[in-house]
Amino acid sequence: MKAGQYTEEQIIAVLKEGEAGARVADLCRKYGMSDATYYNWKAKYSGMSVSDLKRLKALEAENRRLKQIVADQALDNLALKELLSKNF
């Protein structure tokens, strides 16, 4: 199975079916995935709605962007310290 084959909305729909009482083995057979995939999804997305998931994705993207900014600033700071430490 290709990674990213299912959208977040589809993942939440599958998990809601599982919460409604469908057997995990039946869901995995129906959607063509492994038990491990189902349980990984359950660990990550359990109890979320689609709007919660979209907010989570936006926060993750913002966090990734902020971490990149901090890393760039740390490199700039290191380069300036090296430049200033040299004797002219």
Secondary structure, 3 states (H helix, E strand, C coil): CCCCCCCHHHHHHHHHHHHCCCCHHHHHHHHCCCHHHHHHHHHHHCCCCHHHHHHHHHHHHHHHHHHHHHHHHHHHHHHHHHHHHCCC
